[in-house]
């Protein structure tokens, strides 16, 4: 079951009552039937999410919109990084992009974002050291030398990697052409 990862069924009769019935639920139903697989779908795809990360529900501050869904690394079981592929047709060569990341400042995780840069498939964009505030944090930055040609680890264009033995929890990764 996924209850150990925060998922719960608050109104099970509505969850199994059909597509439109679930919209009338009285509480969250975190598990459904006949729903689409995957995550990070529009032009940005997480590479092999089930083998490289763990899905979470209701993680972090209860009142935050970001807490409903998240994914984390699982360093103790060898899942130390998130790998993302940007659709090959999304950008012209050498276009600048803005990348927005929302993560949970949990534990003392130290992590970095690497990307495919011109001439360097694993260029570091920045390093973050979590302060264990328990809050969702956000960072937006611009990559002027981004070259999404799938030359990073596991054929990735963007990689979020834990630098120590603690886990990283992500809610959102967004790439925008500028």
N, C-alpha and C positions, 0 to 999 in steps of 0.2 A: 504494500500500500504506500501511498504518498503522504500519509498523515505525519510521519516522522520529519517531513520536509515542509510542514505547515499547511498542507491541503486539508480541507474539511468540507463536508456536505451539510449545509445549514438548513436546506429544505429539499430533502431527497425526492419526495413525490413530484415536485416540479421539475427536478433534473431528469427524470425518466418520462415525463409527460409529453414530450415532443418539443420541437424547436421554439415555438412561440410561447408555450406554457412556461418555460423556464424564465422568460422575461418577467413573469409575475411572481417570482420567488420572494420570500420574506427575508432571506439571508443569502450569503454567498454559497454557490455550488462550484467548487473548484475543479471537479472532475466531471467530464462529459463524455458522451458517446457520439461517434460519427463526426468528430471535429477535425480540423486540419492539423497535421503534424508540423513540427518545426517552430522556428522563431526567427526573429530578425529577417523578415522576408523581402522587403521592397528594395531591390538593387544591392542589398548587403545581406550576405548569408553567413551564418556561423558554420564553420566547417566541422562536421562530425560532432554535434553538440552532446549527444548521449555518451560518447566515449571520452570527452574532454572536460565536461562540466556537469553540475547538478542543478536541476530546476528547484526553485523555492516558491512558496506562496506565503503571503503575510509575513514578510521578513523586514525587520527594522521598525521604525516608529509606526504605531497603529494608525494614526491619522494621515499619514503621507500617501499620496497617490502612487508613489513609486514602490511602496511596500507590497502591493498586490502580487506582482510577479517579479522574479529575479532569477539569476543564475550565478553559481559560484564555481570557483575551482575546488578541487579536492586534493590538495597537495599530498596528504598522507597516503593517498591511493594512486599517486603518480599523475594526477590531472593538474598540471602546474600552469596552464595557459589557455587563453581563448584565441582562436584563429578565425579570421574573417576574410571573406572573398568579396570584393566589390565587383559587380557585374561589369564585364569587359566593355560593354557599350555605353556605360554611364558617363564616362569622361572622354574628352579628346586628350591626346598625349600632352603632358606637361601643363594641364590645367591646375589651378590652385583649388583647394577644398578647405572647408571648415568642418572640423570634427568636434562633436559634442558628446561628452561622456557623463553618465550619472552612475555613481557607485556609492555603496554603503561604507561609511567610515567606521568599520568594525574591526577590533583587534589592532595589532601593530604591524599589519601587513605592509610590506614595501613592494611596490609593483611598478612596472614601466610599460609604456606603449612604444612599440617599434612599428615601422612602416616601410614599404618599398619606396625608397627614394631613388632619384636618378643616380646610378652608379653605386648604390648601397642598398641591398634588399632587406637589411635589418637595422636601419638607422633609428636611433632612439629619439623620440619626440619629447618625452619628459619622464621623470620618475616621481612617484608619489609615496609618501610615508604616512600611512593612516595614523590618526591620533586617538582612535577609539572613542569618538564623541557619540557614536550610535546614531548619527544623522546622515541623511543622504547628502552627498556633495556633488557638485557639478563643475566641469571644466570645459571650456571651449577654446580651441586654438586653430591656427591656420597652418596648413602644409603647402608651401610654395613649390616644393620639389617632389611632390607625390607622383609616383609612376606605378599604377596598379597593374602589374604584369604577372602576378601570381608567383613571384620568385622568393617569397618569404617562407618560413617553416610551414610544412604541410600544404604548400601551394597557396599561402595566404598573402593578403595585401596589408592587413593590419593584425598585430599580435599584442595581446595584453598578457604580460608574463609576471608571475610572482617571483620576487628576488630572494625571499626568505621562505621559511616553512609555515607560513600562515596563508589563509585563503582570501581571495578577492571576490567580492559580491558586486555584480553589475546589474543595473536595471536597463540602461539605454546606451546604445552607440548609434550616433546619427552622423551621416556624411552629407554635406551640402555643397553643391558647386558654387563658386563665387567668381 
